[in-house]
Amino acid sequence: MSRAGRAVGRLLGGAVPPALRARLSKRLKARMRALLGIEPWPDLAVRHPLFRSPEYRSLRAAASPFDVDKPGKPVLERGHQASYLVAKWFAEAGMRSAFHAGFANGRYLFYLERLGVEAGGVDLPDADTAWVTIPADILEGATMRRLLRHDFLTLTEADVRPLWGSETVNVLFSEATFETMLPWRPHGASVPGYLELTAGERHDLAERRLPAAVARQEGWAENMIFIEPEPAAGGAGAVFAACARLLPDFAYSVWGFRPPFDRLFRLSPRHPARQTLYTFTRGGRLLDVLRAYAAPL
């Protein structure tokens, strides 16, 4: 926030009577803060016809258990919009099943199953992350039975086969999952265990162990989509290029989201790094449908 913005904010804060401030909606107050430069993303939402459709409005209302209420601030919308966009993309491309690496609170799984895609996923055990808390009774029983608590870096086809029987999964995907191990931000890492790693250990994790883990899924996953930091952020481009070398039977391509969707897939409200799509495909309509939302880089 600029010095001028802070000064104007203080003046307005003192000039507006408390009774009037109490009557203003959270969203209106957030917009006013954004105009003053006090907060960069008041609600992390974008305005687009996709998110004004009756389908999205209905699903968004049903997804309210995922919302986290904060005093004085609107509920964050970015996660809902991003989850719907990806789920709609997969459904329109004819993906009958999807496996989410890093399912977190299950929001992506919710939108996938509501759009007719069989969903499942894997995420770290409780000892490694505090992010995996799914709202009670929000997901179907079949989806819950396809969830696995396991480190993706040691995941094998034998671990996931029992979740789906003898079938392959149409698409394995991630969104801001592996950014946790990439040094794209100036300080820190969002998974505590990675903070203890040396630079050499972090490099080995991202450029050897992660590509090896991805390659182990090639006999089970028909396609793989990773929505992760842009190529120059934390060396992400080198990581997924290493994956491509281990997956010669997949067509590899890198895509950037079209505006305004590029604003949805940001890693931080204060850091300029955006997310990119790293796609590993074996035919089908995934990339044809993706063109409505992204373009090749």
C-alpha positions as CSV (number, residue, x, y, z in Angstrom):
1,M,0.0,0.0,0.0
2,S,1.3,3.5,-0.9
3,R,1.9,6.2,1.7
4,A,-0.8,8.3,0.1
5,G,-3.2,5.4,0.2
6,R,-2.6,4.9,3.9
7,A,-3.1,8.7,4.6
8,V,-6.4,8.7,2.7
9,G,-7.5,5.6,4.4
10,R,-6.9,7.1,7.8
11,L,-8.7,10.3,6.8
12,L,-11.7,8.3,5.5
13,G,-11.7,6.0,8.5
14,G,-11.9,9.0,10.9
15,A,-14.6,10.8,8.8
16,V,-17.1,7.9,8.3
17,P,-19.3,7.5,11.4
18,P,-19.1,4.1,13.0
19,A,-22.8,3.6,12.6
20,L,-22.5,4.1,8.8
21,R,-19.4,1.8,8.6
22,A,-21.4,-0.9,10.3
23,R,-24.1,-0.8,7.7
24,L,-21.7,-1.1,4.7
25,S,-21.4,-4.6,3.3
26,K,-18.1,-6.5,3.5
27,R,-17.8,-6.5,-0.3
28,L,-18.3,-2.8,-0.6
29,K,-15.8,-2.1,2.1
30,A,-13.4,-4.4,0.3
31,R,-13.9,-2.6,-3.0
32,M,-13.2,0.7,-1.3
33,R,-10.0,-0.6,0.3
34,A,-8.9,-1.9,-3.2
35,L,-9.5,1.5,-4.8
36,L,-7.3,3.0,-2.1
37,G,-4.6,0.4,-2.6
38,I,-5.0,-0.9,0.9
39,E,-5.5,-4.5,-0.2
40,P,-4.5,-5.8,-3.6
41,W,-7.2,-8.6,-4.0
42,P,-10.3,-7.8,-1.9
43,D,-12.0,-11.0,-2.8
44,L,-9.7,-12.7,-5.3
45,A,-12.6,-13.0,-7.8
46,V,-12.8,-12.2,-11.5
47,R,-15.8,-10.9,-13.4
48,H,-16.7,-13.1,-16.4
49,P,-19.9,-14.6,-17.8
50,L,-18.7,-18.1,-16.9
51,F,-19.2,-17.1,-13.2
52,R,-22.6,-15.6,-13.8
53,S,-24.1,-18.7,-15.3
54,P,-27.0,-20.4,-13.4
55,E,-24.9,-23.6,-13.2
56,Y,-22.0,-21.8,-11.4
57,R,-24.3,-19.8,-9.1
58,S,-26.1,-23.0,-8.1
59,L,-22.9,-24.9,-7.4
60,R,-21.3,-22.0,-5.6
61,A,-24.3,-21.8,-3.2
62,A,-24.0,-25.6,-2.5
63,A,-20.2,-25.1,-1.9
64,S,-20.7,-22.6,0.9
65,P,-19.3,-25.1,3.6
66,F,-15.9,-24.5,2.1
67,D,-16.1,-20.8,3.0
68,V,-14.0,-19.3,5.8
69,D,-15.6,-16.2,7.3
70,K,-13.2,-13.4,8.4
71,P,-14.4,-10.3,10.3
72,G,-14.8,-7.3,8.0
73,K,-13.8,-9.1,4.8
74,P,-15.7,-10.9,2.1
75,V,-15.5,-14.6,1.6
76,L,-12.7,-15.5,-0.9
77,E,-14.0,-16.5,-4.3
78,R,-10.9,-17.3,-6.2
79,G,-10.7,-21.0,-5.1
80,H,-14.4,-21.6,-6.1
81,Q,-13.9,-19.9,-9.5
82,A,-10.7,-21.8,-10.2
83,S,-12.2,-25.1,-9.1
84,Y,-15.2,-24.6,-11.3
85,L,-13.2,-23.6,-14.3
86,V,-11.0,-26.7,-14.1
87,A,-13.9,-29.1,-13.4
88,K,-15.9,-27.6,-16.4
89,W,-12.8,-28.0,-18.6
90,F,-12.4,-31.6,-17.7
91,A,-16.2,-32.4,-18.0
92,E,-16.4,-30.7,-21.5
93,A,-13.3,-32.6,-22.6
94,G,-15.0,-35.9,-21.8
95,M,-12.9,-36.8,-18.8
96,R,-14.9,-39.4,-16.8
97,S,-12.5,-39.5,-13.9
98,A,-9.9,-37.2,-12.3
99,F,-7.4,-37.7,-9.6
100,H,-6.3,-34.6,-7.6
101,A,-2.7,-34.6,-6.3
102,G,-3.0,-32.4,-3.3
103,F,-6.8,-32.4,-2.6
104,A,-6.5,-30.1,0.5
105,N,-10.1,-29.3,1.7
106,G,-11.7,-31.2,-1.2
107,R,-13.2,-28.2,-3.1
108,Y,-11.9,-29.3,-6.5
109,L,-13.3,-32.8,-5.8
110,F,-16.7,-31.2,-5.0
111,Y,-17.0,-29.3,-8.3
112,L,-15.7,-32.3,-10.2
113,E,-18.3,-34.8,-8.8
114,R,-21.1,-32.2,-9.3
115,L,-20.2,-32.0,-13.0
116,G,-20.3,-35.7,-13.4
117,V,-16.6,-36.5,-13.1
118,E,-15.6,-39.4,-10.8
119,A,-13.1,-37.8,-8.4
120,G,-10.4,-39.0,-6.0
121,G,-7.0,-37.8,-4.8
122,V,-3.9,-38.0,-2.7
123,D,-2.6,-35.6,-0.1
124,L,0.1,-35.5,2.6
125,P,-0.6,-37.3,6.0
126,D,-1.7,-35.2,8.9
127,A,1.8,-35.1,10.4
128,D,3.1,-33.2,7.3
129,T,0.4,-30.7,6.7
130,A,-2.5,-28.9,8.5
131,W,-4.4,-28.1,5.3
132,V,-6.4,-31.3,4.8
133,T,-9.7,-30.7,6.6
134,I,-12.7,-31.6,4.4
135,P,-16.1,-30.2,5.5
136,A,-18.3,-32.9,6.9
137,D,-20.8,-34.6,4.5
138,I,-19.9,-32.3,1.6
139,L,-18.4,-35.1,-0.7
140,E,-20.1,-38.3,-1.9
141,G,-19.2,-41.5,-0.2
142,A,-17.6,-42.9,-3.4
143,T,-15.3,-39.9,-3.6
144,M,-14.3,-40.2,0.0
145,R,-13.3,-43.8,-0.5
146,R,-11.0,-42.7,-3.4
147,L,-8.9,-40.4,-1.2
148,L,-5.4,-41.4,-0.1
149,R,-3.2,-39.9,2.6
150,H,0.3,-40.5,1.2
151,D,3.3,-38.4,0.0
152,F,3.0,-38.1,-3.7
153,L,6.8,-38.3,-4.0
154,T,6.7,-42.0,-2.9
155,L,3.3,-42.8,-4.6
156,T,3.2,-45.8,-6.9
157,E,0.6,-47.3,-9.2
158,A,0.1,-50.1,-6.7
159,D,-1.0,-47.4,-4.1
160,V,-3.7,-45.9,-6.4
161,R,-5.0,-49.0,-8.2
162,P,-7.1,-50.2,-5.3
163,L,-8.9,-46.9,-5.3
164,W,-10.1,-47.3,-8.9
165,G,-10.1,-51.0,-9.6
166,S,-8.6,-52.1,-12.9
167,E,-9.4,-48.9,-14.7
168,T,-7.0,-46.1,-15.6
169,V,-7.8,-42.5,-14.5
170,N,-8.5,-40.1,-17.4
171,V,-6.6,-37.2,-15.9
172,L,-4.2,-36.7,-12.9
173,F,-3.9,-33.0,-12.0
174,S,-2.6,-30.6,-9.5
175,E,-3.1,-26.9,-8.7
176,A,-0.6,-25.1,-6.5
177,T,0.5,-28.4,-5.0
178,F,4.1,-28.7,-6.0
179,E,4.7,-25.0,-5.6
180,T,5.3,-25.9,-1.9
181,M,8.6,-27.4,-2.7
182,L,9.8,-24.8,-5.3
183,P,11.7,-21.7,-4.1
184,W,9.6,-19.2,-6.1
185,R,9.0,-16.9,-3.1
186,P,11.8,-14.9,-1.4
187,H,11.4,-16.7,2.0
188,G,9.9,-19.8,3.5
189,A,7.9,-22.8,2.2
190,S,4.3,-23.6,2.9
191,V,5.0,-27.2,4.0
192,P,7.0,-27.1,7.3
193,G,9.1,-30.1,6.4
194,Y,10.6,-28.3,3.4
195,L,11.9,-25.5,5.5
196,E,14.5,-27.9,7.0
197,L,16.0,-28.8,3.6
198,T,19.2,-27.4,2.3
199,A,19.3,-25.9,-1.2
200,G,20.8,-29.1,-2.6
201,E,18.2,-31.2,-1.0
202,R,15.4,-29.0,-2.3
203,H,16.9,-29.2,-5.8
204,D,17.0,-33.0,-5.6
205,L,13.4,-33.0,-4.4
206,A,12.1,-30.9,-7.2
207,E,14.3,-32.0,-10.2
208,R,14.8,-35.7,-9.5
209,R,12.3,-37.1,-7.0
210,L,9.2,-35.2,-8.3
211,P,9.8,-36.1,-12.0
212,A,10.4,-39.8,-10.9
213,A,7.1,-39.8,-9.0
214,V,5.2,-38.3,-12.0
215,A,6.8,-40.9,-14.3
216,R,5.6,-43.7,-12.0
217,Q,2.0,-42.9,-12.8
218,E,2.3,-43.2,-16.6
219,G,0.7,-46.7,-16.8
220,W,-2.3,-45.6,-14.7
221,A,-3.0,-41.9,-15.7
222,E,-4.0,-41.3,-19.3
223,N,-3.2,-37.6,-19.1
224,M,-1.5,-35.3,-16.5
225,I,-2.1,-31.6,-16.0
226,F,0.0,-29.6,-13.5
227,I,-1.1,-26.0,-12.7
228,E,2.0,-24.8,-11.0
229,P,4.3,-21.7,-11.0
230,E,5.3,-20.2,-14.3
231,P,8.6,-21.5,-15.8
232,A,10.9,-18.8,-14.4
233,A,9.4,-19.0,-10.8
234,G,11.6,-21.2,-8.7
235,G,12.9,-23.2,-11.7
236,A,9.5,-24.7,-12.3
237,G,10.1,-24.9,-16.1
238,A,13.2,-27.1,-15.5
239,V,11.2,-29.4,-13.2
240,F,8.4,-30.1,-15.7
241,A,10.9,-30.4,-18.6
242,A,12.5,-33.1,-16.5
243,C,9.1,-34.8,-16.2
244,A,8.7,-34.6,-20.0
245,R,12.0,-36.4,-20.6
246,L,10.7,-39.3,-18.5
247,L,7.4,-39.4,-20.3
248,P,8.2,-39.9,-24.0
249,D,4.8,-41.3,-24.8
250,F,3.0,-38.1,-23.7
251,A,2.8,-34.9,-25.7
252,Y,4.2,-32.1,-23.6
253,S,3.1,-28.5,-23.8
254,V,3.1,-25.4,-21.7
255,W,0.1,-23.0,-21.6
256,G,-0.7,-19.7,-20.0
257,F,-4.2,-18.7,-18.9
258,R,-6.0,-16.0,-20.9
259,P,-7.2,-12.9,-19.2
260,P,-9.1,-12.6,-16.9
261,F,-8.5,-16.2,-15.8
262,D,-4.8,-15.5,-15.4
263,R,-5.7,-13.4,-12.4
264,L,-7.4,-16.4,-10.8
265,F,-4.3,-18.5,-10.9
266,R,-1.9,-16.3,-8.9
267,L,0.2,-17.7,-6.1
268,S,0.1,-14.7,-3.8
269,P,-1.7,-11.3,-3.8
270,R,1.6,-9.6,-3.2
271,H,4.0,-11.6,-5.4
272,P,3.8,-11.2,-9.2
273,A,4.3,-15.0,-10.0
274,R,1.5,-16.5,-11.9
275,Q,0.6,-20.1,-12.5
276,T,1.1,-22.0,-15.8
277,L,-0.3,-25.2,-17.2
278,Y,2.2,-28.0,-17.8
279,T,0.3,-30.6,-19.9
280,F,1.2,-34.2,-20.6
281,T,-1.5,-35.7,-22.9
282,R,-2.2,-38.8,-25.0
283,G,-4.8,-37.6,-27.4
284,G,-8.4,-36.7,-26.6
285,R,-10.1,-33.3,-26.4
286,L,-8.3,-31.9,-23.3
287,L,-6.2,-29.3,-25.2
288,D,-9.0,-28.5,-27.7
289,V,-11.3,-27.4,-24.8
290,L,-8.4,-25.7,-23.0
291,R,-8.1,-23.1,-25.7
292,A,-11.2,-21.3,-24.4
293,Y,-9.3,-20.6,-21.2
294,A,-5.6,-20.6,-22.1
295,A,-3.1,-20.3,-25.0
296,P,0.2,-22.2,-25.7
297,L,3.3,-20.4,-24.5
